[in-house]
């Protein structure tokens, strides 16, 4: 821990607390993107699953847990719903009989192909006054938080 992050302010201000600021940024970006998801009949967890599979399909269930940040019981429900809607398929792994492979279907890929450009539009709106360097710095810093946090679990 470096000196600047370790020092405690004399008075606590919620609006300066990093977890609060991250949450506010998350809510703001959701406000821009949730209507897009609704247009496609998707919830945020469904979007995360389809977007992860759009990039990397098929995927093992446990890898999808990591990729989406969803708790396993939530992911089970989301997968069941998407499978019922023919947006993904589930099959047993040839390598591991207990393992399950999840794959996006052409219908699931079509939906994500429509939503991905809109996701980038929402991101661009939220970051409209950021330079390219600031945007990349933000990505790098945000990626470090989970790494730093996992080092202390």
Number of C-alpha atoms within 10 A of each C-alpha: 7 6 7 7 7 8 9 9 8 6 6 9 8 10 10 10 10 10 11 12 13 12 11 13 13 11 13 13 18 16 12 17 19 17 13 19 20 11 9 13 11 19 14 13 17 20 22 19 24 26 22 20 23 21 11 14 17 21 20 17 18 13 13 22 18 11 16 18 13 16 10 14 9 12 20 13 13 19 21 15 14 19 18 11 12 14 21 24 18 17 12 13 15 10 8 9 8 8 14 18 19 24 23 27 20 13 13 23 19 13 20 25 13 12 20 15 11 16 18 12 15 20 15 14 12 14 14 11 10 12 10 10 9 12 15 12 12 13 11 11 11 12 11 12 10 10 10 11 9 9 7 6 5
